[in-house]
């Protein structure tokens, strides 16, 4: 064999070895990373990702630091058990498999009386995984306001927001109270159109902050007043982001740290969670907690338990009765808005996030339904996922009522 032939043969062997190594690496990185590498997210703006990109990344958001950073929410030393209850039979109400497929569901956990009545996973998601919350986080952020009042960091919901965020002085938020932020009745203009790349919700994270200011504060200062404070409801993720800044300013702690201290650790969540950070390094508190679906269900149970942990009550006694009932009319029959909770006239209330994230709580039935999904559109209206999920909540209520009547 000539020298050239030996050289080519050697190159071929090296090529085979490299191919085997790469092939083994592709297998070893696991299905989640393979999905992300096959469908890499296009920048930070999740609103304009494709369906396959969302499927891949919603379970990986805190493992993609080259796109967005996150801050840990540590769990505690003990885990609150979720014992198995009697299986919940929904066959008289709906075809559960068809419903979950139409929702493109990743997970569904139903608790009653603190016990798991039904638990299902799909879309390659597992109980050990963490899925992003989107605006479900708003209800956790608002609960931290209650905690800060109980701890003496915040005096009153009637306090002006600028008292805690001085950089808002001289802006449209000068005369806005904490209560008006919580109920989204500030009267400040904000566009929450998830399909408009020029909307406020699409643009706020990329705004350049004034030196020395938090980015969201700089952005919110640029907005104009549309109505007098306290008169008109307008959904604004930016205002929940301000609530997070306010909690951090009042407590001297990051909202991730404060959530861990007050709820996540002492209530006994099963896994560490994470909170995504804005480009300014502050938690995006109107969005984006990564947690297991069981832990989202545990948070619902925490609320049902009166927002109490092993350390005692987390919020004042009058907090939940005010937070979880209609404080603002949203112009839709049967629904309202509390302190960052969506309310139903039947007494149930919900934490709700785009693309199919939710925690449904019904105190009269001691019921919690936690779900994660990847809908075809942010609001789930294009293909009907949101109305179908609301009908599902009602179907679960009927099934439980039927059990009680037997």
C-alpha positions, -999 to 999 in steps of 0.1 A, spaced: 0 0 0 14 34 -10 18 63 14 -11 82 -1 -34 52 3 -23 47 39 -29 84 45 -64 83 30 -72 51 50 -61 68 82 -83 98 74 -112 75 68 -107 58 102 -105 91 120 -137 102 102 -155 71 113 -143 76 149 -154 113 149 -188 102 134 -192 76 162 -183 101 189 -207 127 175 -234 101 172 -229 89 207 -229 125 219 -261 131 201 -277 102 219 -262 110 253 -273 147 254 -309 134 257 -342 142 239 -346 177 253 -313 190 240 -317 172 207 -351 190 203 -335 224 211 -306 218 187 -330 207 160 -353 237 166 -331 264 181 -350 294 194 -347 326 174 -336 352 200 -353 361 233 -387 370 220 -407 338 226 -439 355 213 -426 349 177 -411 315 180 -425 287 159 -445 258 175 -416 234 173 -393 260 189 -417 265 218 -422 227 222 -384 223 225 -377 254 247 -406 257 271 -391 229 292 -356 243 288 -358 280 294 -335 281 324 -310 259 306 -304 283 277 -282 310 293 -270 320 258 -306 332 253 -318 343 287 -304 341 323 -323 329 353 -321 331 391 -327 300 413 -356 296 437 -343 270 461 -366 245 477 -363 236 514 -351 205 533 -385 188 534 -410 180 507 -448 183 512 -462 150 501 -490 148 475 -506 115 484 -526 95 458 -563 99 460 -591 79 444 -588 82 406 -611 109 391 -633 94 365 -640 120 338 -654 96 312 -689 108 316 -678 143 308 -652 141 280 -626 121 261 -596 130 282 -570 118 257 -586 138 229 -588 169 251 -551 166 261 -541 161 225 -560 191 213 -544 212 241 -509 199 231 -506 193 268 -473 188 286 -489 181 320 -521 180 340 -522 176 378 -556 176 396 -556 178 434 -586 175 456 -583 177 494 -546 178 488 -545 145 471 -537 137 435 -569 126 417 -555 127 382 -520 132 368 -511 130 331 -480 139 310 -475 143 273 -453 160 247 -422 141 261 -426 160 294 -422 143 328 -429 149 365 -392 157 370 -391 184 343 -397 222 347 -420 240 324 -423 278 321 -452 296 337 -456 327 317 -482 349 334 -491 323 360 -461 340 378 -482 372 382 -503 355 409 -471 345 428 -457 380 425 -489 395 439 -488 371 468 -453 384 476 -469 419 480 -492 403 507 -461 388 523 -443 421 523 -472 438 540 -473 410 567 -436 414 572 -439 452 576 -419 461 544 -450 477 528 -473 498 548 -505 499 528 -520 491 494 -530 528 492 -494 538 492 -482 555 459 -460 532 439 -434 560 436 -428 558 474 -411 525 468 -398 531 433 -386 568 434 -375 567 398 -412 567 388 -416 602 402 -426 626 375 -441 598 354 -477 588 347 -473 565 378 -470 595 402 -506 591 414 -509 553 410 -513 532 441 -501 497 448 -537 485 448 -542 500 413 -511 482 400 -524 449 415 -558 453 398 -543 467 366 -564 499 369 -536 524 368 -550 542 337 -516 542 320 -517 531 284 -502 497 275 -505 474 245 -505 437 254 -510 424 218 -489 393 216 -489 392 178 -478 428 173 -440 431 173 -444 468 181 -466 463 211 -453 472 246 -453 436 257 -430 427 228 -407 457 232 -402 464 269 -373 439 275 -352 453 247 -355 489 258 -322 506 268 -324 517 304 -313 551 316 -280 547 335 -288 538 371 -324 528 365 -340 494 362 -349 488 326 -386 483 331 -388 515 351 -372 534 322 -397 519 298 -428 525 319 -418 561 324 -422 566 286 -459 556 286 -488 580 285 -519 583 306 -551 570 290 -576 572 319 -577 585 355 -562 560 380 -587 534 393 -613 537 366 -605 514 337 -589 479 337 -562 472 311 -541 441 312 -504 451 315 -475 427 321 -453 458 325 -472 467 357 -466 433 372 -429 437 364 -431 470 383 -447 451 412 -417 429 413 -394 459 414 -415 473 442 -412 441 462 -375 440 458 -371 476 467 -393 473 498 -377 440 511 -341 445 499 -342 410 484 -347 397 449 -381 383 442 -367 349 436 -350 350 471 -381 363 487 -404 337 470 -380 309 482 -379 323 518 -416 329 522 -433 301 502 -411 277 481 -389 264 509 -412 264 539 -442 250 521 -422 220 509 -419 223 471 -404 192 455 -379 209 432 -358 240 430 -375 265 406 -360 294 386 -371 328 376 -360 343 342 -343 376 342 -348 406 320 -319 422 301 -314 445 331 -308 415 354 -340 419 374 -366 390 374 -393 394 348 -419 392 376 -449 393 353 -437 361 337 -415 331 336 -411 309 366 -398 275 357 -412 247 380 -426 212 379 -463 210 373 -467 193 407 -451 223 424 -474 246 405 -502 225 419 -486 227 454 -488 265 450 -525 263 444 -528 241 474 -508 266 494 -534 292 485 -562 268 494 -545 263 528 -549 300 535 -514 309 523 -499 293 554 -466 273 558 -449 256 586 -437 291 597 -473 304 600 -494 327 578 -475 343 549 -501 371 542 -525 392 563 -558 375 571 -577 399 549 -554 394 519 -568 363 501 -605 373 505 -596 405 487 -570 391 462 -591 363 448 -624 380 441 -634 405 414 -618 439 420 -620 451 384 -646 445 357 -628 431 326 -659 434 303 -665 397 300 -695 381 316 -687 356 343 -651 368 348 -632 395 366 -598 404 379 -585 405 415 -550 410 427 -533 394 397 -558 365 398 -585 360 371 -619 354 389 -650 335 379 -684 344 393 -688 308 406 -662 316 433 -632 299 415 -602 318 405 -572 313 382 -536 320 375 -533 321 337 -503 322 313 -501 324 276 -497 293 254 -517 272 279 -502 275 314 -527 276 343 -536 270 379 -573 268 386 -585 269 422 -620 262 435 -623 266 472 -658 252 475 -646 219 461 -611 221 476 -599 217 441 -567 226 423 -560 220 386 -524 228 373 -517 225 336 -489 232 312 -491 232 274 -480 247 241 -511 261 224 -511 271 188 -514 308 197 -506 328 228 -543 333 239 -556 300 227 -583 316 207 -572 308 172 -578 271 176 -601 272 206 -578 259 233 -587 285 259 -625 280 257 -619 242 257 -598 245 289 -624 267 306 -650 240 297 -627 214 311 -625 232 344 -663 231 345 -664 195 335 -641 186 364 -664 205 388 -694 185 375 -675 152 379 -667 160 415 -702 171 422 -715 138 407 -693 119 431 -706 139 460 -742 132 450 -737 94 449 
